[in-house]
Each structure stands twice: as C-alpha cells, then as structure tokens.
Amino acid sequence: MILFPAIDLKDGQCVRLKHGDMATATIYNDDPAAQAKAFEDQGFEWLHVVDLNGAFKGQTVNSAAVGAILKATKNPVQLGGGIRTLPQIEDWLDRGLARVILGTVAVREPELVKQACKAFPGKVAVGIDAKGGKVAVEGWAEASELGVIELAKKFEGAGVAAIIYTDIDRDGVLSGINWDSTIGLAEAVSIPVIASGGLASIADIVRMTMPDAQKLEGAISGRALYDGRIDPAEALAILRGERAEAE
C-alpha cells in the first residue's frame, strides 16, 4: 500500500487548491524540487505531481519545475496535467518520469490511451476525476455525462498501470476520502486504483489497512501533509504494519 505525497504545480510553485478551483490556491513552497527531496527524506517512496496550469491549458506549462523535481529526487514520479499526445508521453518518459497520467484525453480519445499503453507498458495511468459521480475534464472545469465505472471499464485489458480516482467534491478540503465510491471502483475493474481527494488524517491511513481497501494500490495525500495533520513517519509505519500500539 503506497502513500503518494502530492506536489501540485501552479506558476512554478507548490500549491494546494480547494475543489480544483485555481482561485483558491494556497502556496506551500516556492521550490517544488526542495519539496520533492523533503518527501524523499521523510521516507516516501513515490511522488505524485500535477501540472495545474497544464491541465487547464491542455499542454505542459510547468516543465521547468517538473524537470527540477526529477533531478532532485530518486523516487519514481508520476505526472498528470496537460499531457494529451503520444509525443508528449514519450518525451516525458524519456526525461525520467516513471509514469504519465492521462485524464482529459482518456475521455476524449480512449484509443490514444490504449496505444500509449502498448507503446509504453506499465508507464501509463488514467486519471478519473469525478463530480457528483460524473467524470470531469479540462482541469475539472468541464463536466461530462460519463460515469466513473463506465469510463474505467473502457480500459480493462489495455495495460493501464493504475487509475487515479479523485472525488472533486472532497479534494483539498480535508473531508476524508470517499471510500465507498473508491472501493466500489476498485471492485468493478481489475486495474489497480489509487484513491485521491480528501485524505484528512491518520484515521484515513488506518482505513487504508482495512481488508476491503486492500484492493487499492494506495492513496494520495496533499494538504493534510502540508498542514501537519498527518505525521509522515507515523503514517508510513501504519502502512508497513509496524505500529504496535492500538489506536
């Protein structure tokens, strides 16, 4: 079970949003590369990065910041936001990304996602961001009529490395992960699912260790880590099964 610390990039800075609204950005670090190294030093073994500007513009915007992150950490990095073409995917993987996350293009061009999975086995994840149970695209600015499980099932057997499922209504507001819908998705498809949006406390970390959550690959944490609501050492110890004391 992996806990992915998140770095969301806006204008080259490490920020967190509420409900995906760019106007709500809180700046946590103006040096994303230093933040990436700090997460590595705290014991995390993966890093989740989102180019927020890129998600809205449909092309990579924070390339320099991502490049600096890749140089600063030895941890594998997954990146989403504005990656829409096979050449973009290839370029980022050549630059050292462990995997790319395809969101809007998964809705608009599912065949491209399948092509990418064949071309780059194990290195393509799909980001499914939902509001009210329906998939949102273009940096969450636009809703579709597509259901979450309906979209996920399109990629069964295609070789997708993981699905990152975000409940937009909970993202950045520390209201707890939507476990019912996340686990429901994991049970509906064979693709590994990563929970995102709302992880709020050590209670959510403990919830990740419950039997019904074992289908998940892990969960992403942003604001709760930055605000100190989750102690990295305690969280990682729980996920490794090393915390001997009861609650």
ABEGO torsion letter per residue (X at the ends): XBBBBBBBBBGGBBBBBBGGBAAABBBABABAAAAAAAAAAAGBABBBBBBAAAAAAGBBAAAAAAAAAAAABABBBBBBGGBABAAAAAAAAAAGBABBBBBAAAAABAAAAAAAAAABBGABBBBBBBBGGBBBBGGGABBBABBAAAAAAAABGAGBABBBBBBAAABGAGAEBBAAAAAAAAAABABBBBBBEGBABAAAAAAAABAAAAABAEBBBBAAAAAGABBAAAAAAAAAGABABBX
